[in-house]
Amino acid sequence: MLFILILIPLLASGVALLMPSDRSRPWLLPPVAMAHLVVALIAIDRHSKARLGGWLWLDPPGRLVLLLLSVLFVICAVYTTGYLRYREDRSNRVFVACLLFFLAAGTLVAMAQHLGLMWIAMEFATLSMAPLIYFNRTARSIEATWKYLMIGSVGIAVALLGSFFMAYSAMGSGPPSLLFSDLMARATTLNATWVRMAFVLLLVGYGTKMGLAPMHTWKPDAYGEAPGVVGALLAGGLTSCAFLALLRINHVCCAAGQQQFTSHLMIFMGLLSMAVAAIFTLGQKDIKRMLAYSSVEQMGILMLGAGIGGIELFGALLHMLNNGITKGVLFLSAGNIHRSYQSKSTDEVRGAMRRLPLSGTIFMIGFLAITGSPPFGPFVSEFTILTGGLQDHWYWISALFLLLMLVVFIGMGRTVLTVVQGRPLPGRPASAYRDRLLTGLPLVVSLGLVLMMGTHIPAPLAAMVHRAAVFLEVHP
Amino acid sequence: MTGTINSLLVVVLLVNLFMLGASRMRGLIHAAAAQGVILSFMPLLLAARLDWIAVVVASVTIGLKGLIIPRILHKALRDAKIKREVEPMIGFLPTMLLGALGTVLSLVLAAHLPVVGHPVSNLVIPVSLSTILTGFLLLTTRVKAITQVIGYLILENGIYIFGMLLLAAVPFLVELGILLDLFVGIFVVSIIIHHINQTFSSMDTRQLTALRE
């Protein structure tokens, strides 16, 4: 089952490379995405057994990430078929193949129980996104791709060194190991100094992938220049995979008795990311860069929740799902607006609700959802993190959390309101783009999911999140 | 055995210093390739007995780091038709001094770290740290895109040295995977360099400043 899950997108990626027609190739995406989702649901439901001597296993948090990735990919796949119709000026061979390859690599991250294998999968996921960021072939997109590759590669190299440090720390009690199950079983015998150094390096490495401040600098550039659908997969998919990696690593470190050390570091990184995001969303004129900083903020929230642990960890896991889907809503609608106006700056984009009633409205609602307004999903998870923080007497941190959220709300609100309200500026060339079924329906469906997560979380899903939180909890 | 390993590690250190002082691009690429090849022999020296898997992994590493990647880099250099000099942001002598200082600090730091298990040589950790530092120095103080890629290669070499301590934990599959990632990474980067060169008529990464707040 687990092998099939990786093979479906991998083979499809090969097929995409071989298909001759640019017109029919995108239609490969929706059926492959649906097949992946169905197999993923079966694998999650049946609690598939570990494979390859424990190297591949869907642990409870891995199941969550797999589900998010698969659902997000279905939404993006349908959207891409609509999007590529507007981009018939160039070949989409690499675009489609890389999207499918990304899905395969992300799936492997979700089930990799070996630090080395997880690293390889993460690096492949990163590399497969580089040609997608460069899809527009402009000077600006080259610059964005270069920064993405260089910062990302150095980050992931640091993560590899951290993985090696982790394995080395286990050498006191037998042969070194990179398997999570081995490390957990021998957690109490790990050398404390090396575990700490490993955690710092891994936090920096995978934190670069997540886009935590101060390693977030690639994010606004890459999200700003990439097509909307790529932004959605980066902000909802790749970052969640990196978060999963950090959750597993933190699990080992906590079991090794470093809970206080790791939790302080994670809380600090979380608040720093939120603060940096808050500063840069204020007065941000570019809507995609604004979304990138919003993503930095959301990653900060995830780190904060995971760092405190307990009920906040439950909130953070729930928030990972909410953030992933909401980012899909935002990036896809921002992509539509960008295409219609041929611009993504508030200097030129006005009256989006008038020109694009569907995308404009959903962009506005998506903004309300991501900043934590009821009745949407992120409200529930952010509220869980906040009440948990207050119950556990983290008063200062909770207050700071609320304050920074408020600043981001104001910063994003100004930009979003400028974009959606009013009338389109006169004298601007209007493109022929209008909301269509293929680029509109994915927005409606994902917004529906965000609403569902806010009003009524399905019981099996709630149980999954709960099980993941219990799995990651360490009782000293 | 330990004697051979130690002398090879010292050679790696000398190559580090040479690269920090190298002013010609070709010399830099050759030095990086030589370092990669020296390192790929080490697992063979460390193995208790030679099995075919270790030989395969070593040959793939040598082929990749000694032949294919240098060839990609040379080709990028030829296509670019640019000056063949390394352009440093801070001079060659200061970077060499920084590199030497970094090596000393690595030795001091490694001496203070707890020793776990029975390492083959006490030099592995300091040489690894110093090589990683060299990679970072090249990455940050040289302006041409291609030099930054070489810096990344050196950084990876440094991590590879640390991997010597963990031969049992890093199975050949993972090692090959890491190599493949490195190769694909360099390949993608060289394509991007080609486009940077075409768009900006230079490889100077200082020109990449359009995107900022």
Interface residues (C-beta under 8 A of the other chain):
Chain A: H114 G116 L117 W119 I120 E123 F124 L127 A130 P131 Y134 R137 A139 R140 I142 E143 A144 T145 W146 K147 L149 M150 S153 V154 A157 L160 L161 F164 F165 A167 Y168 S169 M171 G172 P175 P176 S177 L178 N191 T193 W194 P220 D221 G224 E225 F280
Chain B: L113 P114 V116 G117 I132 L139 A145 Q148 Y152 L155 E156 G158 I159 F162 G163 L165 L166 A168 A169 V170 P171 V174 G177 I178 L180 D181 V184 G185 V188 V189 I192 H195 I196 T199 F200 T205 L208 T209 A210 L211 E213
